Amino acid sequence: MKVKSIKEVKPRKVYAIKTTSNTFIADGLAHHNCIGCNMYKQGEQYLYAKNLDAKYGEGTADALMAKRHDTHKFTIPELEEIIQDATVQIQWYQSHQ
C-alpha cells in the first residue's frame, strides 16, 4: 500500500487516507484493509478486532459491533452537501489526471 494523500474531513477531525487500495474509516478510526487480509485470509475478524482494541483502546471493537445495525436517514441538506462535496472532488480529480 502506498499513501497518495491525506486530508481533514468534516464534521470532526477524521482523516481520509487515499491509498492505492481500499481504506476503512469509521468514527475517527482510519485503518487500512488490504486484499491479503480481506480476501485471502477471509478478514481474520478476531485478530482485526483484537488489534483495533490494542490500537484505539479496549472496547473499540465491541462499540463498532454494537453500531453495526444503526441506520441514519439523510436529510435533504445532508444529501445536497454530499452532492456538492462529490462534485468538488470529481472536478479536482478531473483537473489532476
C-alpha positions in Angstrom: 0.0 0.0 0.0 1.2 3.5 -0.8 -0.5 6.6 0.7 -1.2 9.1 -2.0 -2.8 11.9 0.0 -4.3 12.7 3.4 -6.9 15.4 4.1 -9.0 16.6 7.0 -12.8 15.9 6.6 -15.8 17.4 8.3 -17.6 17.4 10.8 -14.9 16.4 13.2 -11.2 15.8 12.8 -11.0 12.5 10.9 -8.5 11.8 8.1 -9.5 10.4 4.8 -6.5 8.4 3.5 -6.3 8.0 -0.2 -4.3 4.9 -1.0 -3.6 2.6 -3.9 -6.1 0.2 -2.3 -9.2 0.4 -0.2 -9.4 2.4 3.1 -11.6 1.8 6.2 -12.8 4.9 8.1 -15.3 4.9 11.0 -15.8 7.4 13.8 -12.2 8.7 13.8 -10.7 5.4 13.1 -8.6 5.1 10.0 -7.1 1.6 9.4 -6.0 0.1 6.1 -7.6 -3.1 5.0 -5.5 -4.9 2.4 -6.7 -7.6 -0.1 -4.5 -10.2 1.5 -6.3 -9.8 4.8 -9.8 -9.2 3.4 -9.8 -11.8 0.7 -7.2 -14.4 1.1 -7.3 -14.7 4.8 -11.1 -14.1 5.0 -10.8 -10.9 7.0 -9.4 -12.5 10.2 -12.1 -10.8 12.1 -11.0 -11.9 15.5 -7.4 -10.7 15.0 -8.6 -7.5 13.4 -10.9 -6.8 16.4 -8.1 -7.5 18.9 -5.8 -5.2 17.0 -8.4 -2.4 16.9 -8.7 -2.7 20.7 -4.9 -2.6 21.1 -4.6 0.4 18.9 -7.7 2.5 19.9 -8.5 1.3 23.4 -10.3 -1.6 25.0 -13.9 -1.9 23.8 -13.5 -0.3 20.4 -14.4 -3.5 18.5 -17.4 -4.1 20.7 -18.5 -0.5 20.2 -18.3 -0.9 16.4 -20.1 -4.2 16.6 -22.9 -2.6 18.6 -23.4 0.1 15.9 -23.5 -2.4 13.0 -27.3 -2.1 12.6 -27.6 1.6 13.2 -29.3 3.5 10.4 -29.3 7.1 9.5 -32.0 8.8 7.3 -30.3 11.6 5.4 -32.0 15.0 5.3 -32.2 17.0 2.1 -29.5 19.4 3.3 -27.2 16.5 4.1 -27.7 15.0 0.7 -27.1 18.3 -1.0 -23.9 18.7 0.9 -22.8 15.2 -0.1 -23.6 16.1 -3.8 -21.7 19.4 -3.5 -18.6 17.7 -1.9 -18.6 14.9 -4.5 -18.9 17.5 -7.3 -15.9 19.4 -6.0 -13.9 16.1 -5.5 -14.7 15.0 -9.1 -13.6 18.3 -10.5 -10.4 18.0 -8.6 -9.7 14.5 -9.9 -10.5 15.6 -13.4 -8.1 18.5 -13.2 -5.3 16.4 -11.7 -5.2 13.4 -14.2 
